[in-house]
Amino acid sequence: MRRSEVVAEESIVCLQSALNHLREIWELIGIPEDQRLQRTEVVKKHIKEEGETTILQLEKDLRTQVEFMRKQKNDRKQELKVLQEQDQELCEILCMPHYVTDSASVPSLEELNQFRQHVATLRETKASRHQEFVNIKKQIILCMEELDHTPDTSFERDVVCEDEDAFCLSLENIATLQKLLRQLEMRKSQNEAACEGLRARIRELWDRLQIPEEEREAVATVMTGSKAKVRKALQLEVDRLEELKMQNMKKVIEAIRVELAQYWDQCFYSQEQRQAFAPYYSEDYTEDLLQLHDAEVVRLRNYYEGHKELFEGVQKWEENWRLFLEFERKASDPSRFTNRGGNLLKEEKQRAKLQKTLPKLEEELKAQIDMWEQEHAQTFVVNGQKFMEYVAEQWELHRLEKERAKQERQIKNRKQTETEMLYGSAPRTPSKRRGLAPNTPGKVRKLNTTVISNATANSSIRPVFGGTIYRSPVSRLPPSGSKPVATSTCSGKKTPRAGRHGANKENLELNGSILSARTFKGFQI
C-alpha cells in the first residue's frame, strides 16, 4: 500500500474519532438533535475539498469548538452550583422543599432558565413574608407594651427578642404570628372596654355623689389610656367611690331618681308607667332600694338606646308641635297687628311651613314605627298610648281648644254688645283727640234719626231684663256751662229745672229694642 493511502486512511480514522468525540460532547452538554445536525453540517463543509479547507485547519477548528464547549460546560456547572446554594438558603428560611436537579449532568439552557425563575420566585416570597413579619411584629410589640405583657413563650421570645433575619418565615409561623396578634388585640380591646366602663362608672358616681371638681382633677391622669396600671388605678377609684356611695345612700338614690326622671321624659313615659316603679316613691334608703334603682336606670338606658332613633323623631315632632301651637296662639292675638318690624309676615310663613311639615313628619314616623313593631313584635307607645293615637289626640285637643276659644270670644262679644246696649260704650276716639274738640253744652246728638236732648244729672235707665232702675253716677254740666250740680245717687230725689219737666226720661224704645244714649255733653250714662 502506498504511503499516501496510509495517510489518507489515518486521516479518515482521525476525522471519525474527532466526530465521535464531538458527539460525546454534544451529548454531555445536552445539545438537542436539531443543533447537532447543524453542527455536523458545519463539520462537513470544513471537510469538503470545495471549501479548500486543509486538514490542519479542520483540526484547528474542531479544537476551537471543543474548547468553547468545555467552557460552556464549566459555566453551566458553576451557575447550577450557585443556584443550588441560593435555593438551599431560601428554602431553609421559608421552610420549603429544595429544587430537584441532577448535579452530575450538565444542565441545558432551558433547565437553567427554569431554575433561575424558581429562585426568583423564592426571593419574592421571602421579601413578602419578611415584610408581613416586620409589620405584625411592630403591632405585637405595641400591644404587649399597652398590656404590660412580657413574652412568656419561646415563640413570643423568637418574635420579639431574636434577630428578624433569623426568624423562620414559614406559612405555619406566619399563621401563628397572625393568631398571636389577634389574641393580643382582643385582650387590648377587652382592656379598653373595661377601662372605659370603669371611667363611665366613675363619672356616674362623681355626679351622684356630687364630687367637687378639684377632687375629680386629681384622678384626671388615669381618665385616658388602657394600660394595666391605668386599669388598676381606675378600679381603685371605683372602689373608693362605691364605699363613699354606701356612706351617702340617700343622696345617691335621690341623684339616681333625677336621672330616672330624665329617662322617663326621654322615653315619653305616661304617669301610670312612672307610678308602676314603686321603689321610686319609697323613703327606706337601703342597699336593696339602691340596687332596684340602679337596675331600673340600666333597663331604661338600654330601652332608650334601643329606640333612640324613634324617640328622637318623636321629640322632633313634639318640638315642631309646640312651635306650631305658639304660632297658632299668636295668630289669634289681636295685638299682633301692631307689629312694625316684619315679624308678623315671618311668623305666618313659619306657621304655614309647619302646617306642611308636621303631617309629613308624622307619616315618616308612622312608617318607622310600623317597621319597628313588626321587627320587635311589640307596640311602640308614647305617654302610654300608640304614637299615631297620641298625635290624633293632640290634633283633636287643638281643635277643641280653638272651638272653645271661639265660643269664649263669641260670648265675650255678646256680653259686650249687651253691656253697650244697656250702659253705652266708651268713646272710640283716643283721648288726645277728645281734648282737641271739647264738648259744647247745649248740643244734641242724633241716634237712629231720633234726637235726644240734654237730660238731668240723675237720669235713669229702665232695662228690659228686670225692673231695677240704674242711676248714672256721673255728673253733667248744666246748660249754661257753669259748675255741675251735685246730685245724690242714693236719695232718689231729683233736681227740677224750669222748662225741663220730664226731660230725664231717656228710655226710648225703637222698633221693640232699647236705644241707650251713649254720650251726652262729653260724659257717659
C-alpha positions, 0 to 999 in steps of 0.5 A: 500500500502506498504511503499516501493511502496510509495517510489518507486512511489515518486521516479518515480514522482521525476525522471519525474519532474527532466526530465521535468525540464531538458527539460525546460532547454534544451529548454531555452538554445536552445539545438537542438533535436539531443543533447537532445536525447543524453542527455536523453540517458545519463539520462537513463543509470544513471537510469538503475539498470545495471549501479548500479547507486543509486538514490542519485547519479542520483540526484547528477548528474542531479544537476551537469548538471543543474548547468553547464547549468545555467552557460552556460546560464549566459555566453551566456547572458553576451557575447550577452550583450557585443556584443550588446554594441560593435555593438551599438558603431560601428554602431553609428560611421559608421552610420549603422543599429544595429544587430537584436537579441532577448535579452530575449532568450538565444542565441545558439552557432551558433547565437553567432558565427554569431554575433561575425563575424558581429562585426568583420566585423564592426571593419574592416570597421571602421579601413578602413574608419578611415584610408581613413579619416586620409589620405584625411584629411592630403591632405585637410589640405595641400591644404587649407594651399597652398590656404590660405583657412580657413574652412568656413563650419561646415563640413570643421570645423568637418574635420579639427578642431574636434577630428578624433575619433569623426568624423562620418565615414559614406559612405555619409561623406566619399563621401563628404570628397572625393568631398571636396578634389577634389574641393580643388585640382582643385582650387590648380591646377587652382592656379598653372596654373595661377601662372605659366602663370603669371611667363611665362608672366613675363619672356616674358616681362623681355626679351622684355623689356630687364630687367637687371638681378639684377632687375629680382633677386629681384622678384626671391622669388615669381618665385616658389610656388602657394600660394595666396600671391605668386599669388598676388605678381606675378600679381603685377609684371605683372602689373608693367611690362605691364605699363613699356611695354606701356612706351617702345612700340617700343622696345617691338614690335621690341623684339616681331618681333625677336621672330616672326622671330624665329617662322617663321624659326621654322615653315619653313615659305616661304617669301610670308607667312612672307610678308602676316603679314603686321603689321610686316613691319609697323613703327606706334608703337601703342597699336593696332600694339602691340596687332596684334603682340602679337596675331600673336606670340600666333597663331604661338606658338600654330601652332608650338606646334601643329606640333612640332613633324613634324617640328622637323623631318623636321629640322632633315632632313634639318640638315642631308641635309646640312651635306650631301651637305658639304660632297658632296662639299668636295668630289669634292675638289681636295685638299682633297687628301692631307689629312694625318690624316684619315679624308678623309676615315671618311668623305666618310663613313659619306657621304655614311651613309647619302646617306642611311639615308636621303631617309629613313628619308624622307619616315618616314616623308612622312608617318607622314605627310600623317597621319597628313593631313588626321587627320587635313584635311589640307596640311602640307607645308614647305617654302610654298610648300608640304614637299615631293615637297620641298625635290624633289626640293632640290634633283633636285637643287643638281643635277643641281648644280653638272651638272653645276659644271661639265660643269664649270670644263669641260670648265675650262679644255678646256680653259686650254688645249687651253691656253697650246696649244697656250702659253705652260704650266708651268713646272710640276716639283716643283721648288726645283727640277728645281734648282737641274738640271739647264738648259744647253744652247745649248740643244734641246728638242724633241716634237712629234719626231720633234726637235726644236732648240734654237730660238731668244729672240723675237720669235713669235707665229702665232695662228690659231684663228686670225692673231695677232702675240704674242711676248714672253716677256721673255728673253733667254740666248744666246748660249754661256751662257753669259748675255741675250740680251735685246730685245724690245717687242714693236719695232718689230725689231729683233736681227740677229745672224750669222748662225741663219737666220730664226731660230725664226720661231717656228710655226710648224704645225703637222698633221693640229694642232699647236705644241707650244714649251713649254720650251726652255733653262729653260724659257717659250714662 
